[in-house]
């Protein structure tokens, strides 16, 4: 072999070695980038969950409707009842004072927005459930006949559907829990 062939072979070997070192370095950089992206995704997920919980807590804390709820309870006595209030009774109270209708619709809209936030992942369900489950269930149950009548009158079958479906879900969970508690399967 001539000197030129030896130099050419050495340069080629050095080139191949450089390419392999480049591949190894690129591979390690890609692995490091994947690890960083994984950490960023997990951090983002944790921050998102925290923000959902904070939003739910804020929505519960901003429950400025407690006075309205108290006034509606004084008018309709719904908190202590497990039965739906007849629409005739509701409409009679509305005819006596239309302010009751306004307050009822405000509270329905508020609970609907909470339920929608839960169903669409904006609010953390466990936080809202811990704070307002009983209240929302009783409210939806007490005014269920009014809700159904409003859906029919307004030809809107989805009116306040998020609230009613969420309260039905919570009632089913309560029944399932109660059944498990009664059979000792907890």
TIKE-197241 format. One record per residue (C-alpha): x negated, z, y. Coordinates in steps of 0.5 Angstrom, whole numbers, plus 2048, in hexadecimal, padded with zeros to 3 digits. Each point is the difference from the previous one (the first is absolute). Example, Ala and Ser with C-alpha at 12.3 -4.5 7.8 and 13.67 -1.06 7.14 Angstrom:
<sites>
7E78107F77FE7FE807
</sites>
This chain:
<sites>
8008008007FE7FE8077FF8058068067FC8038048017FA7FF8087FF8018018088077FC7FF8028047FA7FE8068038047FE8068067FF7FC7FF8067FC8008048078067FC8028048027FA7FE8078008028008088077FD7FE8018057FA7FE8068058057FD8058058007FB7FF8077FE8008028078077FC8028038037F97FE8078038037FE8078067FE7FD8018067FB7FF8058078057FC8048058007FA7FF8088008008008078077FC8008038057FB7FE8068048037FD8068067FE7FC8018077FD7FF8038078057FB8038058027FB7FF8088018017FF8078067FC7FF8038057FC7FE8058058037FC8068078007FC8008077FF7FE8018078067FB8028058047FB7FE8078038017FD8078077FD7FE8028077FD7FD8048068037FB8058078027FD8038018068077FE7FD8018087FD8048018068057FA7FF8008027F98028078018057FD8058037FC7FA8008057FB8048058058057FA8018007FE7F97FD8057FC7FC7FC7FB7FA8047FF8048057FB8047FB7FD7FE7FB7FA8067FC8018017FA8048048018068067FB8008007FB8058068028037FD8078027FA7FC8038057FB8048048068037FA8048027FE7F98038067FF8048008078037F97FF8027FC7FA8007FA8038018008027F98007F97FE7FA7FF8047FC8067FD8027FE7F97FD7F98017FA8028037FE8057FA8027FA7FB7FB7FC8047FB8058008008027F88017F87FF7F97FF8047FD8067FC8027FD7F97FE7F98027F98028028008047F98027FA7FD7FB7FB8037FA8058008008028078018077FE7FE8047FB8068027FC7FE8077FD7FF8028078077FE8038038027F97FD8078018038018078077FC8008027FF7F88068058008027FE8078007F87FF8038017F98068048038017FC8068007F97FC8058037FB8048038058017FA8048007FB7FB8077FE8007FF7FF8087FA7FC7FE8047FC7FB8057FF8057FC7FE8057FC7FB7FB8077FD7FF8037FF8077F97FD8037FF7FC7FA7F98027FF7FF8037F97F98028018028058067FC8067FF7FE7FE7F97F98038018038078018057FF7FA7FB7FD7FB7FB8068028048057FF8037FE7FA7F97FF7FD7FF8078028068037FD7FE7FC7FA7F98038008038078018057FF7FA7FA7FE7FC7FC8068028068057FF8017FD7F97F98017FE8008078038068017FB7FD7FE7FA7FA8038017FC7FA8017FC801806
</sites>
